[in-house]
Amino acid sequence: MGEKLKEILKDGALAADIDLTDSQLDKFEKFYEHLIEKNKVMNLTAITDERDVVYKHFIDSIALIKKINFDGKKVIDVGTGAGFPGIPLAIVTDNAEFVLMDSLNKRIKFLNEIIEICDLKNVTTIHARAEELGRDTEYREKFDYCVSRAVANMSTLLEFCIPFVRVGGVFVSYKSGDVTEEIELSKNAQKQLFCRIKDVIGFSIPNTDISRSFVVFEKKKELNKKYPRQGGKPKRVPYKMFHLYHPDGTKQRILTFCVLLPATVDSVKGKKEMVVNICLE
């Protein structure tokens, strides 16, 4: 199994213009073996096939190093889950410091096992919720980069992640599919959290038909102390931007406005001649 996985991984990485060393391949192999073994008794990943793990987890995670140089930087992975993208990034960037944060303690225990098995000297973990840790002065605005593959709408992710990066620092959200509408809906969150879109980098995972995007945000100034909001508000009541359109089908925009609404709301009806024609996540 090991040699096959290494061969698939080496070929996939080379297709992404990343040349992995034998030592790095060994660490990825150990990561995979322990991930699959632990997945039998706890829910870590629905993806277990060797090739799928290589491309959908490993290659997807490390593709970012072709766009961003993490050398000598301090990076936090928010909502790391089974260690993606943090562990793969740490394997290929051993001179950067990584902190992996997750709200589920059993996943943190698994990650600590991976850190020991793979002998990763540049990785630490913390069991915490983002909305609480983002207020802790030991972690608030202390990182050069924040990364996240967590599944959440952009407004929520921004409120969870931007508090961790220093002024001038960067948050990178891993996203699937077309991110245009999601970015549009996050504009008020960007304004409230003093960040802006720096880049949207589209790419395809090699040897697959999977399209991905890195959405890159830069933090412009120090945050108001009220962020991140506590009590689950970033998820339950994210900042959303609405567009008001004519009902005649021309999609002529009448008004743009921002409100706080539960994330489950799909539309808002106003006067009979107007309707907010936007879908929330």
Secondary structure, 3 states (H helix, E strand, C coil): CHHHHHHHHHHHHHHCCCCCCHHHHHHHHHHHHHHHHHHCCCCCCCCCCHHHHHHHHHHHHHHHHHCCCCCCCEEEEECCCCCCCHHHHHHHCCCCEEEEEECCHHHHHHHHHHHHHCCCCCEEEEECCHHHHCCCCCCCCCEEEEEECCCCCHHHHHHHHHHHEEEEEEEEEEEECCCHHHHHHCHHHHHHCCEEEEEEEEEECCCCCCEEEEEEEEECCCCCCCCCCCCCHHHHCCEEEEEEECCCCCCCEEEEEEEECCCCCCCEECCCCCEECCCCC
